[in-house]
Amino acid sequence: MDFVRTKAFTTFARAINPIIIDMKHFILTLLAACSIAVCAQKNQDMSKYLAGAVPVKEGMVVFDKTYEVPDKSKGEIYSLLKNYTERAIIKGELSLTQSRMQETDSIQGLIVAAVEEYLYFKRSPLSTDGTRMYYQLIYRVEEGKFNVEMRRIRYIYDITDTPSTEANPDLCFSAEDWITDKEALNRKQTKLLKMPGKFRRFTIDRKNQIFSEAAIATGAVRKVKMVEVYE
């Protein structure tokens, strides 16, 4: 009886062994593919922070972009941008005491805001890492389009967990001296340096957020709701 059981088990093991081997190969292949996909995604995500991501014009870091809004007048675009900036930037969650509107001219189509806000690198109940960020935000509005510009960027870095009201001169940086290609990338311009690279990455993300929200506020970019349809 024991001989029969042993023989049956051996036959079963021989039969299932190729399946186990195939399954192992499948799992290893799947893991390798996932690893490649993750690495590719990571490299793709980081590429937007590398060479050329921080434009310098006449020695000054200046981000700008023009949006077409063909279905709205100059006055409508101006009003929407002014309302967005006052609500989301000047009085926004990140805003600090020095944020204010510097100039608003509906005839010229000009909106200028001086912004002081807290740029968080890390934010959790246990620890906080971030910097006070100062910049000027300028909108130039025309019929059916507008240009948004961010410039005069500087930072006061807070090394404590709580934003400080006192500025240490050794921790004050301008964008020109801190987040340009020369200052924030390695020699081959393939990687971000640790500290200036962190400031560069989060500044670009914040700029992208503001520009995108301004475009959405005016209708230049519309929110798209993804809906899955099952047949």
C-alpha positions, -999 to 999 in steps of 0.1 A, spaced: 0 0 0 28 24 9 45 15 -24 14 24 -44 11 57 -26 47 65 -32 45 56 -69 13 77 -73 29 107 -56 60 104 -78 38 103 -109 19 133 -98 51 152 -90 65 145 -124 33 157 -140 30 189 -121 67 198 -122 67 214 -157 37 235 -146 56 247 -115 86 256 -137 64 274 -162 47 293 -134 81 303 -119 92 316 -153 60 335 -157 63 351 -123 100 361 -129 91 375 -163 62 395 -148 84 409 -120 111 419 -145 85 436 -167 71 455 -137 106 465 -126 113 479 -161 80 497 -162 86 513 -128 121 524 -138 109 538 -171 81 557 -153 105 571 -128 129 582 -155 101 597 -175 88 616 -144 122 630 -136 130 641 -171 107 671 -168 130 685 -141 162 682 -160 180 704 -186 159 733 -199 131 729 -173 141 762 -156 144 790 -183 167 819 -178 160 852 -196 185 880 -194 199 865 -162 166 860 -145 146 828 -140 113 833 -157 85 808 -162 58 818 -187 31 803 -208 4 816 -231 -31 801 -232 -58 805 -259 -93 812 -246 -112 819 -279 -147 818 -264 -141 846 -239 -135 883 -241 -106 902 -226 -128 914 -198 -141 880 -189 -106 864 -188 -93 893 -167 -121 889 -142 -117 851 -139 -79 854 -134 -82 882 -108 -108 861 -89 -87 830 -91 -55 847 -79 -72 865 -50 -90 833 -39 -64 806 -45 -31 824 -43 -34 856 -21 -58 840 3 -49 804 -4 -39 777 21 -2 782 15 -3 820 16 17 839 41 14 875 54 32 894 26 10 881 -3 -9 909 -20 -21 922 -53 4 948 -66 -14 960 -96 -48 954 -114 -56 973 -146 -86 960 -165 -80 984 -194 -44 973 -199 -53 937 -190 -26 936 -164 -27 917 -131 4 916 -109 6 898 -75 35 896 -50 33 863 -33 48 849 -1 38 813 6 50 781 22 63 755 -2 62 721 15 87 694 6 74 671 33 44 675 55 32 650 81 21 650 117 56 640 128 78 663 107 77 691 82 102 703 57 97 733 35 107 768 26 92 802 24 89 811 -13 85 845 -27 76 853 -64 59 877 -86 29 865 -107 20 885 -138 -9 880 -161 -12 899 -194 -47 896 -209 -58 901 -245 -89 892 -264 -92 855 -264 -59 847 -247 -36 855 -218 0 850 -207 10 840 -172 45 846 -159 63 837 -127 95 855 -119 116 871 -91 117 838 -72 135 835 -40 135 813 -9 141 815 28 147 779 40 133 769 74 154 740 88 130 736 118 96 719 117 78 752 121 80 781 96 102 808 112 96 846 112 133 853 113 155 849 82 190 835 84 211 851 57 228 818 51 195 802 42 182 828 18 185 819 -19 174 833 -52 162 811 -80 191 823 -102 217 811 -76 199 779 -66 176 761 -92 191 768 -126 206 740 -147 241 751 -136 233 750 -99 208 722 -96 220 695 -120 251 673 -121 278 680 -148 262 656 -173 228 672 -165 213 638 -160 205 640 -123 192 665 -98 216 675 -70 202 668 -36 194 702 -20 190 726 -50 174 697 -69 147 695 -42 139 732 -45 139 730 -83 116 700 -84 90 715 -60 92 749 -76 84 734 -110 56 715 -96 41 746 -79 45 766 -111 27 739 -131 -1 738 -106 -6 775 -107 -5 778 -145 -28 748 -148 -53 762 -123 -53 796 -140 -60 779 -173 -88 758 -159 -103 789 -142 -106 807 -175 -118 777 -195 -85 774 -215 -81 739 -201 -112 720 -192 -114 693 -165 -121 659 -180 -140 633 -160 -130 598 -169 -160 574 -171 -157 536 -175 -183 521 -198 -191 484 -195 -209 466 -224 
